[in-house]
């Protein structure tokens, strides 16, 4: 399957000031495949070490951080000399070995000629007691679940992807119904690469759901593996509450949904861990839509989303037959799946800031307000084809944004500075707003 992150890795390879690269992202988002595929395409040789599996390397970084000694040890493992210009060194599951992350600092300082890429459980990396993080000595790449565009490519619709990426609205309008069916399918399948591959291979929703449950179970196991015992129940409660939180009309996170009398101070750390390991996405309320948005955020009010729309469907037990219904998936859980989908795509776009807006009395709300390309853009997400949005109109009249967007199941149209994007193309359209 094609991942757009391959291009980012190629750019990293050619940077004159390249540092060791850490690929961040939740488990099962395809980090290992991406690193190996990058090595296959862009290097003559790839040395792959999985520190969780290769126990012989458990003390590789304990004695010292002499990079020449470390490289010589790896060469013995690889069975040949490492040509720095033509070899990619992959450190997978780097959290499993003591001081593995810290070692990247010394590759940056003492051996920058080597192309080193690392990945691992973000929970494990952040919770490791015996290592300091190499601040300023590494580059980062954030890997998310496959986007809808990548899903389109995975299903073999390359020409359709080209039309989407080039915002060819007249052509897309001709295939509108097919694209709406495809985006409905994506919402249930999601973007976890292994799940997408299962769907491409089998077209079997039951097999897909089994894969999704396997991933959800692996996440639960990760909690117990890396988080202190006292915090595991709290992390689990936050994680399991997400479907209920998103099913509310007002999707603001409410601690009382976790348990009666729950307080912010009891669960703030649990939420932080889930965000840091990439399993949940956070949208903060802003009081006014001014630049920079972060300066106007309300720290006490936020929404939480799952990492993947397919996993949300699996966690709720939502039946696969909603794909066959023209509008049901857009309205299930009060539009939660549609809003989750939009949040997921905005996150993958690497917007500068993602938030939402309500007035002081919470009588008006705009689903998303993003900061991107130097613009502050309000976004209203509508279930199905209903474009009535009193709160959105109120917001636009009050703040007069230069650009505003509505996302729905209707084809593209534009009225003055308001872009009405179809669900399948808003992520491409937003990139054209400068």
N, C-alpha and C positions, 0 to 999 in steps of 0.2 A: 504493500500500500504506500501511497505517496503522502509524506508529511511536509508541510511547508517549512517546518523548522530545519530541514536539511539545508535550505538556502542560508539560514542564519548561521549554521555551523560552518558553511563554506566561507562566509564573510569573516567569521572568527578566525579560521585557519589562515587567512591572508592578511590579518591585521599586523602592522609593524610592532605594535605594543601589546601583542597577545599575552595573556596570562593563563594559567591553568583554568579550565572551565568546569563549573559545577552546574549540572542540569537538575533543576528543581522541578518538583511536581509530585502529585499523589502517586501512590503505587498503582500499577496496572495502566498507566497512561502511555506506556511504550518507550520508556527511557532506554532500556537495554537494547531493544531492536534499533532505535534511532542511532545510538552510538555505534553499533556494529555496522549498520547500513552506511553511516557516514564514513567509517573506516574503509569499507569495501569500495565506495565510490571515489574517494578522494586521496587514498594513501596506497602505497605499494604493499605495506605490511601493517597488520593490526595485532597488538599484544593485548589480550583481554584477560583481566584478573578479577574474579568474583571472590571478594574477601570473606563472604559468608560461607562459601563452598571450599575455598582453598585454605585449609587450616594451617598449612605449612608457612603461610605468611603472617601468622598472628603476631609475631614479634618483629616484623619488618621495619617498623618505625620506632621501636622502643629503645634500642641501643643509642641511636643518634639520628640526625637528619642529614647525614652525609649523602648528598644526591648521587655521587659517583658510586658509592657502595650500594645504594638502592638500585641504581640502573644495572650494575654488574650482577646483582642477585636476580633481577628480572630477566637479564640476558641468559643466565643459566637456565631459568625456567623456560624461556622462549626457544632456547637451543641455537641462537645465533646472535650476532652483534646487532644492536639497534642503531639504525641510521636515523638520526634526529630529523633529517629533512623529509624522510619518506615513511615514517612509522607513527602510527597513532597508538598511544598508551591509554588503555581504558581501565579505570579503577571503579568497579561496580560494587555496590553494597559497602561503600567506604566506611559507613558507620560501624561496621562489624569488627573493625580492627583498631586497636588503640593508637591514637595520635595520627590516624590516617588523614583526617581533614587538615590537621596542623601541618602535615608534611607538604601540603600544596604551597604554603608560604615559601618554603625553601626551594621548591622547583621554580617558583616565580623569581626569586632573588638570585639563585646560584646556577640554575639550569633552564633558562627561558627558551632555549633552542628546542626543547622537547615539547611535543604537542600532547598534553595530558588532559583527559576528560574524565570527570568523576560523577557518580550518581549514587543515590542510596535513599533509604527511608528518611524523610525530613524529620520525623519524630525521633528517630535514632540519632541523627546528627545533632539536633538541638538538645537532646537529653544526655548526650555522652559526657560523662564527668571528667574524663582524663584528657581532654584536648581543648585548646583555645581556638577560636575561629580566626582564620587568616584575613582579617578585615583589610580591604584595599589591595589584596594580593591575588584575588581571583576574579574571573568574569563569571557572569551568570546567564543562563538561558532557562526561561520558564516554559515547561512543557505542560500543555493542557490536554484534556480529552480531544479527540478528533472533532474539528468543527463541522458544521453542516457542509461547507464547501469540500472539505476532505472526504466526507461521507459520499458526496456526489461523485468524486473521483473514484472512490473505492468501489462504487457500483458500476463503474465503466462508462459513465456519462461525461467524457472529457469535453465534448463540444458544448454540452449544457453548462459545464463549469466555466468554459471560456466566455460564454454569453453572460453568465452571472458576474464574473470578475471584471468584465468590460462594461457592465451596466447597460446592456443592449435591450432597453425596455420594450421596444416594439416586438423584438423576437421573443423575449420572455413572456410577453402578454399572450402570444400564440400558444405557449406551453404552460400557461398559468395553472390549469387544473392538475396537470401531471406534477408540477413542482409543489403544489400544495399537498398532494398525496405523498410526495417524497419527504416533505418536511414533517408531515404527521408520522410517517414511519420513523424518521430520525428521532423524534421526540420519545418514542417508545424504545427504540434500540439504543440510543445514546451514542457516545463517542469513545467508549473504551475500546481500544484497538482489537483486543481478543474477541470482544462481543461483536464488533462490526465484522470481523473476519468470519465468525460463526454465521452471521446473517448472510453474508455474501456467498458462503459455501453451501448453506442449507435452506435459506428462506424459511426457517422453522422458528416460530416465536417461542415454542416451548424450550428448545435447545438454547435459545438466546437467554431466556429467563433463568435457566439453570446456571449459565455462565455469570449472569449478573448477581445471583445469590452467592456464588462462589467468591466473587469479589467483595461483596458486603461482609461475608464471613471472615475473609482475610483481613479486612479493616478492623473488625472487632478483635481479632487475634493480635493485631499490631498494637492495639491499646494496651493489652495485658503485658505485652513484651517490653514496651519502652516507657510506659508511664508509671510513676510511683503508685503503689497499691491503693493509697488513700484517694487518689484522684481518678482512678479508673471508673468507679461508678458515676462520677459527675460527668466525665467525658462521654460515657455511654448514654447517660440521660439526655445530654444536649444533642448528641447525634441522633438518637431515636426520636427526639421531639420534633425534628425538622418537618416531617410531613404534616403534623398537626399545626405547627407554626404557620406553614405556608397555606394551609386550608382555610385560615381565617380571612374574613373580609378585609380587615386591616392586618397586613402581614408583618407588622412590627413585631420584633422578638419580645415575648412576654415571659418573664422568669416563672410566673405562676403556672404556666403550662407544664413546667418540669415537675413541680410538686407544690403543694400548698405552703405558702410562707417562704418560698425560695427567694433569695436575695442576690443582687448582682455580685457582691463580694465573694459569695460562695462558688460562683460559676465562671467568673471572669477568666481565671487561669485555664479552665477546661476549654472555653471558647478560643482563647489565644492559641492553645496547642492545636486544635482542629484547624484553625486558619493557617498556622505556620506549616502544618504538614500537608496543606493543600486539599483537605477533604471538605471544607466548607468555604463559601464565598460570602463576603460581607459588603453590604451597602449601607452607608451611614446617612442619616438624615442631615440635610443642610437647611439652615434657617433662611438664607437668601442666596440666590444663584450668582454670586460674584466670584471673580478670579482672585486668588486661587480658592477653589471650593473647600479645600481642607481647612482653611482659616475660618470657615463659617459652619463647620460641622457641629452637630449636637452629639456629644459623646455618649449620652444616655439613650439615644434612640437609633436603632439599626434594624436591618433585616438580614437574615441568614439564609443561604441557599446551599443545596448539595453541590458536589463537584460535577455531577453529571445527571442530565435529565432522564436517561435510561435507568440509572440506579434509583432515582426518585420514584419512577413508575414501579420498579421492582419492590422497593421498600414499602410502598403503599399497597402492593398486591393488585395494582390496577390491571384489569384484564386486557389482553392484547386485542380484543375485538373492537376496542375504541378506534383503532386505525381505520376500520371499515366504515365508521360513521363520519359523515362529512364535517361535522362541527363539534362533536362531543369532546374530542381531545383538547380543543381550545377553551372549553368551558369547565372541564373537570376541576374539582377543588378550587372553584371560583377563579379559574384562569391561572392557577398556580403553575401548571406545567408550561404554559406559554411564557409566563414571566421568568421561570427558571431557565428556559431556553434562551431568552433574550439576555439574561444576566451572564449565562455561560459564554455566549458569543461575544458580548462586550468585553468580558474578561480576557478571552483569547485574542482580542484586538489590541490588548495592552494599552487601553485608554489610560490617560494620566490620572484620572480619578472617576470613580463611579459612586453615585449617591442617589437619593430620592428627596423629594421636597413635600412638606405639608405646611399649611398655615398654622398659626399658634393654637387655634381651636380644633385642629385636625378635622376640619370640615371639607378641606380641599387637599388633593394629593396628586402629584405627578410621579409616575412610576419610576422614572430614572432621570437624573440630571448628570450628564457626563462632561468632563473636561478633556478635550481632545484637539490636537493641532491648534492650540491657542484659542479655541472656541469653547463657550459654555452652551451646551445643547440640551434642551428638555426633550424627553422621549415619552410618549404615551403608548402603552401596549393595549390593544383592544382585542377581546376575544372574538374570533370569527370575523364577521363583516360589519359589525356595528361600530361606527366611527363617532358616535355621540360622546363628547368629552367636555363636560362643563368645567371641571377643575383645570383641565389643560387650557381651555379658552381663557379662564380667569387668570391663570399664570402668565399667559402670553400677553394679555392686555395690561397686566400690572408691570411686568418686567421687560417687555419688548425685546425678546432675544433676537439676535441677528438671524439665527436659523432655529427651526423647531421641527420635530419629526413625530409622525404617527406610524405605528407598526400594526398591521392587520392582515387578514386573509384576502384583501383586495389587491388588484394590480397597482402598479406604480402610477401616481399622478402628483402634480405639484401645483400648489396654489400660493402664489407670491413666495414667501420665505418658508412655507410649511411643506415639507417633503412627506408624502404618504407612501411608505415603503411596504412591499409585501414581506411576509415573514421570511421567505426564502432568500431575500436579497438585501435586507437592511444593512447587514454587516459589510457588504460591498459598497453600498451607497454612501454610508457614513464616511468611508475612507476618501471619498471625492470632495467632501465639504472642507474647504480651506478657509 
